[in-house]
Amino acid sequence: MTSQMIDIASHDGQTFQGYLALPPTGAGPGIVLIQEIFGVNGHIKAVADQYALDGYVVLAPDLFWRQQPGVDLGYTETDFGAAIGFMQNTDFPLAIQDLTATVSALRALPQCNGKVASLGYCMGGLLSYLSAASAGVDAAVCYYPGSIEEHLNLVDKVTCPILIHFAENDHYIAPAAVKAVQEAFAEVKTAVIEVYPGVDHGFNCWERPAYHQKTSSLAHGLSLSFLAKAY
């Protein structure tokens, strides 16, 4: 597995960076990996490496570049406060345009076979859902996507397979929100929604107290199986 930072051309004539991780074989299907509110930090890079070792060409774009390039936060209280600020100041329509540019850039790489999925966590989970609706991805995976219930008017635009992971005891996503998402996708045969019992928001991140090894493994395995079947 090899990795490097690469430049991505934005729709408005600028460039921003993304972390590119290549599989041992050097080529494969693509994943646009979408960050949490903490930036493209060490954990997100490690997740990119993890999926690269699973055989994917992974590109994790810096979505805070319009505010401050290279945001790399940890998980302390101070980091969390800064991360919330970056999220609140993010222009989400612009972020989707940057993700659309990232999808095109990844699809054009010689190492990518032309198929591209989005996969994101928390804020990135919401953006993965929005990418499924408008960024031209072939599949989407969303981990504990906050505020997705506020964008259910876009369900009809999600024509690709989509997998959504929720935590039963999520302190940031209310059970009513999960139920609304389940009901909105109830008739969508290409949608899979999983709710994991007894775990909290962030269960996939091994650097946070909410990390739950068993659930993380189950979700990762399901994500790999889903992607293998979806594209």
Residue pairs with C-beta under 8 A, 6 or more apart in sequence:
1 21
1 22
1 23
1 24
1 49
1 52
1 53
2 21
2 22
3 19
3 20
3 21
3 22
3 45
3 48
3 49
3 52
4 19
4 20
5 17
5 18
5 19
5 20
6 17
6 18
6 20
6 59
6 105
7 15
7 16
7 17
8 15
8 16
8 17
8 18
8 59
8 61
8 98
8 101
8 102
8 105
9 15
9 101
9 105
10 16
10 97
10 98
10 101
11 97
11 98
11 100
11 101
12 97
16 61
16 62
16 65
16 66
16 69
16 98
17 61
17 62
17 65
17 69
17 70
18 40
18 59
18 60
18 61
18 62
18 102
18 105
19 40
19 44
19 45
19 48
19 58
19 59
19 60
20 57
20 58
20 59
20 109
21 45
21 48
21 49
21 51
21 52
21 57
21 58
21 59
21 60
22 52
22 57
22 111
23 52
23 53
23 54
23 55
23 56
23 57
24 53
25 55
26 111
27 57
27 110
27 111
27 112
27 113
28 55
28 56
28 57
28 111
28 112
28 113
29 55
29 56
29 57
29 112
29 113
29 115
29 116
29 117
29 227
29 231
30 56
30 57
30 58
30 59
30 106
30 107
30 109
30 112
30 113
30 114
30 115
30 116
30 117
31 51
31 56
31 57
31 58
31 59
31 116
31 117
31 118
31 119
31 227
32 59
32 60
32 61
32 99
32 102
32 103
32 106
32 116
32 117
32 118
32 119
32 131
32 137
33 44
33 47
33 48
33 51
33 58
33 59
33 60
33 119
33 120
33 124
34 60
34 61
34 63
34 99
34 118
34 119
34 120
34 121
34 123
34 124
34 125
34 127
34 128
34 131
35 41
35 44
35 60
35 61
35 62
35 63
35 120
35 121
35 123
35 124
36 43
36 44
36 83
36 121
36 122
36 123
36 124
36 205
37 73
37 83
37 84
37 86
37 87
37 122
37 123
38 44
38 71
38 72
38 73
38 74
38 75
38 79
38 83
39 62
39 64
39 70
39 71
39 72
39 73
39 83
39 86
40 60
40 61
40 62
40 70
40 71
40 72
41 71
41 72
41 73
41 74
42 72
42 207
43 205
43 206
43 207
44 60
45 60
47 121
47 204
48 58
48 59
48 60
49 58
50 220
51 58
51 119
52 58
54 224
56 227
57 106
57 109
57 111
57 112
59 102
59 105
59 106
59 109
61 98
61 99
61 102
62 69
62 70
62 71
63 90
63 95
63 98
63 99
63 127
64 71
64 86
64 90
65 98
66 91
66 94
66 98
67 86
67 89
67 90
68 86
71 86
73 79
73 82
73 83
74 207
75 205
75 207
75 208
87 123
90 123
92 127
92 130
95 127
96 127
96 130
96 131
96 134
96 135
99 118
99 127
99 130
99 131
99 135
100 131
100 134
100 135
100 136
103 116
103 118
103 131
103 135
103 136
103 137
104 136
106 112
106 116
107 114
107 116
115 138
115 231
116 136
116 137
116 138
117 137
117 138
117 139
117 140
117 141
117 227
117 230
117 231
118 127
118 128
118 131
118 132
118 135
118 137
118 139
118 140
118 141
119 128
119 140
119 141
119 142
119 143
119 223
120 126
120 127
120 128
120 131
120 141
120 142
120 143
120 145
121 143
121 144
121 202
121 204
121 205
122 143
122 144
122 145
122 146
122 172
122 201
122 202
123 146
124 143
125 142
125 143
125 144
125 145
125 146
125 148
125 164
125 165
126 142
126 145
126 146
126 147
126 148
126 151
128 140
128 141
128 142
128 145
129 140
129 142
129 145
129 148
129 151
129 154
129 158
129 162
129 164
130 151
130 154
131 137
131 140
132 139
132 140
132 158
132 160
132 162
133 151
133 154
133 157
133 158
134 154
134 157
137 160
138 160
138 230
138 231
139 160
139 161
139 162
139 163
139 226
139 227
139 230
139 231
140 158
140 160
140 161
140 162
140 163
141 162
141 163
141 164
141 165
141 223
141 226
141 227
142 148
142 162
142 163
142 164
142 165
143 165
143 204
143 219
144 165
144 166
144 167
144 170
144 172
144 173
144 201
144 202
144 203
145 164
145 173
146 172
146 173
148 164
148 177
148 181
149 176
149 177
149 180
149 181
152 180
152 181
152 184
155 184
155 185
155 188
158 188
158 191
159 190
160 190
160 230
160 231
161 190
161 191
161 192
161 226
161 229
161 230
161 231
162 185
162 188
162 190
162 191
162 192
163 191
163 192
163 193
163 194
163 222
163 223
163 226
164 181
164 185
164 191
164 192
164 193
164 194
165 194
165 196
165 219
165 222
165 223
166 173
166 178
166 181
166 193
166 194
166 195
166 196
167 173
167 195
167 196
167 199
167 200
167 201
167 202
167 203
167 210
167 215
168 195
168 196
168 197
168 198
168 199
169 198
169 199
169 200
170 178
170 200
170 201
171 200
171 201
172 201
173 201
178 195
181 193
182 193
185 191
185 193
190 230
192 222
192 226
194 219
194 222
196 203
196 212
196 215
196 218
196 219
198 212
199 210
199 212
199 215
200 210
200 212
201 210
202 208
202 210
202 211
203 210
203 211
203 212
203 215
203 216
203 219
204 211
204 215
204 216
204 219
204 220
205 211
206 213
206 216
